[in-house]
Structures are given as structure tokens and as C-alpha cells.
Amino acid sequence: MIPVGIAAIVCGVVGVRRAKRGEASNGRMARVGLVLGSVITVPTACFLMWLIVGLHDAYA
């Protein structure tokens, strides 16, 4: 899920910048993609870090 979230964040940032310059008319959808990408990436990354640390401690 992390690669998909990162792609959503990157596309959201690009879309917001284009909307600010007037090159695109869908700035609201770009912000939604940016937020949803962040919402999926941050908890997934935290969970994976918790899992890796937990497994490391279990086998150390």
C-alpha cells in the first residue's frame, strides 16, 4: 500500500500546483488525492515499522 500512497501524494501535489497556476481546474480533487494518499501511507508505514521492530526484538 505504501507505493500506491506515495503515488497518490505525488499526483496530488502535482495536481494542486497545476491548479494554482491555472493549468488545471480540478484542484479540489487533487487535494482529496493528496489527503487520502497521506491517510493511507502514514498509518501503513507506522504499522510496518512497529512490525519490523517487534520481529527484530522477538528474534534477538
Buried (B, 14 or more C-beta within 10 A) or exposed (E): EEEEBBEBBEBBBBBBEBBEEEEBEEBEBBBBBBEBBBEBBEEBBEEEEEEEEEEEEEEE
